């Protein structure tokens, strides 16, 4: 799909959507202008959108509460968080104080869109308890947090990678952060190099997994299939038990149910829906009658 739409196209621009973790890459060709939208949040996604904003293709088809990411649908970005890079102290304070999150660190990470590591960095620099309720933050604390945010944005790059026991990069940061102080780190010339080292490790892990022997892969596939079948058997057994109990329950109250059905079948030929409802109104068993579907709802203790 990318080859079809981007072949011989010209790269026009690359931009970030506000302070969101969304990158828009715009291409122009003789046919039309298209956007490649890279979403770097949640599980991530790559979406190809035409010049009218309609999705042409998506790496992952997703359905969210407030948007659908599938071909044929208009591309709608997620609800925007506050643009922390452009806001003043008053808007910053308003966003944090109105947060419904249960802690300051979550309010900064989610409502402000900073993510966990940078939220903790702000709180550490401002000497504010990360578990404090957002609404209980004082004006001096909010002012310190805002100053720390401005300092964070203005920081000069000092890229580093966080290493595991085998000296492989497991996290990358553009500068030292509180979350990495206790870990073993490695400096990099650029943040791109740090991210590349992280990506390389992930690729190596994927490649190692892909080199499993055919027999081992087959065993894993069979284990997954067996697990799915066992789950289906358990669901079927549960359904059988529920349906058996329902059948027994109906049999126990056969005369009551039969009486309602006999009356209904006899009267429906001559009674209007309103007359039927009025007739069954004194009957405490009958909760509702839907003439369109022919459904009678009974409630039996």
Order of alpha helices (4+ residues) and beta strands (2+ residues): alpha-beta-beta-beta-beta-beta-beta-beta-alpha-alpha-alpha-beta-beta-beta-alpha-alpha-alpha-alpha-beta-beta
